[in-house]
Amino acid sequence: MISKEQIAADYKQIQDEICAALEATDGKSVFEEELWEREGGGGGRTRVIQNGNIFEKGGVNFSAVHGQLPHTVKKALNVEQDDFFATGISIVIHPNHPLVPIIHMNIRYFEMPSSFNADTPPVRWFGGGIDLTPHYVIEDDARFFHSQLKQVCDRFNADFYERFKTWADNYFYIKHRDETRGIGGIFYDRLTENDDITWETVFEFSKAVGRSFAPIYTELVNRSRDKQFTPEQQQWQYQRRSRYTEFNLVYDAGTKFGLETNGRIESILMSLPPTAKWVYNYQPQPGSEEERTLSLLKKGINWV
């Protein structure tokens, strides 16, 4: 059986690879690293990039934590055990350009020892995904993004893409706004071995998702980074960032898990943008690109 130590080591390597790729893409700013320890067990490497040529604020965080689960989390996960181990990478990048999208990625592993006896396997699963939040939806970019994710999924299981895209549409949904956070992507949770897929394949899929991040996002950044934009477009960018903030603070399960397990606040809230605006009762001009973007923030669009 693949050990949790091996999973954490491979995730750390993927963190290194992604940080190097993003620094090369930005061409100016580099990541600042802070090593931290969690009260209760474990710790991580928080890496933040700021004020770059294209990346205004971003984080590529690794953590491997363990300890006792609070009762509220045990209830939410529907488990009886107390001890847990969790490791993963979490990424959010906020560009300074309104035509370059926000991107989020997370790959994670969760394990609890058996509550019965040493011969019973532990509770364990992988989760994660990638989703894209354009300030302006560019249809060619959306098709490229989803096509790349489908290729990754299809390497491992023919059903993964449709299942995980639908899951992302439903998960990254701002119910109180009746709009999706962006154009979705893939999202999965509690993925484990079964008759159709081995444990080793699930782990390889998790790593493949992680390693798809850099080439996909680098391509999207380079498509738009040199385009001119107006002050009005930047104001719209700030308003779209506010929707991103609302989702992360109201609905995001990772934020809730981090706060309820005594996680590191700075790392948990790394996902928030440096600047956002809430404009009262904003209505886009009929026929505008802003109105068109809102019309595309819906579930069930077949981008591929």
N, C-alpha and C positions, 0 to 999 in steps of 0.2 A: 504493500500500500504506500502511496506517495505520502510523505510526512508533511506535517504543517510547516516544519522548518524549511523544507524544499520549496514549498509553495511561496513562503515569504521571501526566500532568497531569489526566486525567479521574478517575483513582483518587484523587488528592489532593482534588479537588473533592467527591467522594463522601464522603471522610473528614470534610471540613468539614461537610457536610450532616448526617451521622449524629451527629457530636458536638453540633451545635446542637440536634438533636431530643432527644437523651438528656439534655442539660442542662435543657431545658424540661420533660421528663417528670419528672426528679428534683425540680426546684424548689429545690434547696439547693446541692448541690455542683457545682463546675465542673471541667473538665479541666485538669490540669497538663501542659504540653508540654515535652518534651526533644528537642532536635535532636541527632542523632548522626551520626558518620561511621564507615564500616566500613573497617577496615584491609584494603586490597586493592582498594577501590573502591566508591563509592556511599555511601548512608546512608539516613536516614529521620527520621520524626517519630513519636515515642512519645507517646501521650496517655493519661493515667490519671485516672480519677475514683474517689474514695474517700470513705467515711463520709458518704454522702448520705442523703436521706430514704428512698430505696428501694435505691440501688445501694451495696452495701458495698465492692465493688471491681470495677473494670472497666477495660478498655483498648481503645482504637481506634487501631491502629498502621498506619502507612504506611511502606513501604520501597521503595527502588529501588537495587539493588546489582548490581555487575558485577565481573568478574575471572576468575580461573582456578579451574576446578572441581577439587576433590580427586579422586584416583583412585577412592576408595570411592563417591563420588557418581556419577562417570562410569559406573562399573560398574552401580550401582543403576538409573540412567536408561537404560542400554544405548546410550550415545553415545560417539563417538570424539573429538569436538572438546574443546578446553580452555576457550575463552573462553565466558562466559555473561553474560546479563542477565536479571534477575528483578525484577518489581515486583508489589506487591499491598497489600491491606488485610487485616488480621487482627483479629477482634473476639472478646472473651470478656467477658461480664457476669455477675457473681455478686451477686444481690440479697440483702438482709438478711432477707427474708421467705420462709418455707418453702413458701408457696403460690404464689410467683412463680418461674418457672423460670429456670434457667441457660440462656443462649443463646450460640451460637458461630456466627460467619460468617467466611468467607474468600473473597476473589476474588483471583486471581493470574494473572500472565502470565510465561512463560518463553521465552527466545530464545537460540539459539546460531547464530553465522554458519556459512555453508556451509563444509564442510571440503574441497570440491572446487574450485570456481572461482566467479568473481563472478557468472556467469549462473545458478548453481544457487540456488534460494531457501533461506533460512535454516530451520533447525529451529525451530519455534515452536508454542506451544499455550497455551490458557487452562485454568485449573482453578478449583475453588471449591465453594461450597455453603453451606447453612445447616442447622444441626441444633439441636434443642431437648432439654434435659435437665431435665425436671420433677423436683422432689423428691417430689411426689405427682402421679401422672398424673390429670389432669382431662380426661375424654373429650371434652367440648365444646371445650376449648382445643386438644386434639390434632387434632380435626376441622377447626377453624378454621385452625390452622397449616398443615396439609397441603393444605387447599383453596386457601389463598392461594398456596402454592408451585406447586401444579398450574396455577393461573391464569397465573402468570408463565411457566412452562414452555410451556404450550399456545400462548402468543402467538408462539412461535418454532418449535416442532416438536411434533407430536402424540405423539411417542415419548419426549420428554425426561423427563417426570415419572416414568413407570414405570421407565425405565432408571436414572435418577439416584436414585430412592427405593430401589430394590433395591441400588444401589451403596452408598448411605448405610447401609442395614441391615447390609450385610456389612462395611463399613469401620468403623463406630462400634460394634464388637462387642468386648466384653471376654472374650476366649477363656477365660482362667483362671477367670472367674466364671460363664461360660455365660449371660451376659446382655448386652443392648445397653446402651450408655451412657445412652440416653434413648429418646425416641420417634422418633429418626431425623430425616429431612428429605430433602434432596437433596445428592448429592455427585457430582462429576465431575472428570475429570483428562484431560490431553492432548486437549482438545477443539479441533479445528481445522477448516478448511474441507474440504468434500467435495462430492459431486454433489448433496447435498440441502440444503446450507447454505453461504452465502458467508462469507468472512472477516469482512466488515463486520457480518454478522448475528451471528456468534459473539461479536464484541466488544460489540454491543448487548445480547446476552443476558447477558454478564458484568456489564455496568452495571445491567441491570434487576434481576438478583439482588441486587446491592449496594444498590440504591435500594428494594428491597422490605423491607429489614431494619427500618428505623425505624417505618413504619406497622404492621407485623406485631407487633413487640415492644412498642411503645407500647400497642397494644390489649390484649395479654396482661398487661402490667403493671397497667394500669388495671382489669382485671377482678378482680384479687385483692388489690391493695395495701392496701385498707382492711379486709380480713377479719381477724378475731381469730385468734390462734394460741396454742398451748400451749407450755410449755418442752419437753415431750416431742416435739412436732413439730419444734422447732428442733434438738433432738439428732439426730433423724432426718435433718434437712437436712445437718448436719455429716457424718453417716455417708455420705450420698449424694455429698457433695463428695469424700469419699475415693475413691470409685469413679471420679469424674471425673479425679482426680489420677492414679490408677493408669493409666488409658488414656493420658493425655497423656505420661506418662513412659515407658511401656512400648511403646506402639504408634504414637503419632502421627507421621506422616511429616513434617509441617512442623517439629516439634520436632527431629527427627533432621537434617533438611536444614539448619536454622539452626545447630545445633551443629557440624555437619561442614563448613560453609562459613564458619566463624569469625564467626558472627553475634553480635549484641549479646545477652548473656545475660539482662539484665533484661527486654528486649523479648520474648525467646523464652519465658521462664518467667512472663510476665505472666498467662498463662492459669490459673495455680494459684490456688486460693481462699485467702483470708486465714486461715480456720480450717477444719480438717477433723478427723474422728475415725475411728479404726479400732477397732471394738469386737470383741473376740474371739468368734468363733462366734455372732454375733447371729442369733437366730431370731425373726421377727415373730410376734405373737400371731395364732392362727387367726382368720380373719374380719376382721382389722384392715385399715385403709387402707394400712398399710405392706405387708402381705402382698399386697393387691390390686395395689399399684404394682409389686411384683416380678413378679407374674404377667403384667403388660403390657409388661415389658422384654424383648420377644421380636422376632425377625425376622418379616417378612412380614405384619404386621397392616395391613389395608386401612383406614386412617383416613378416607380420603375417602368 
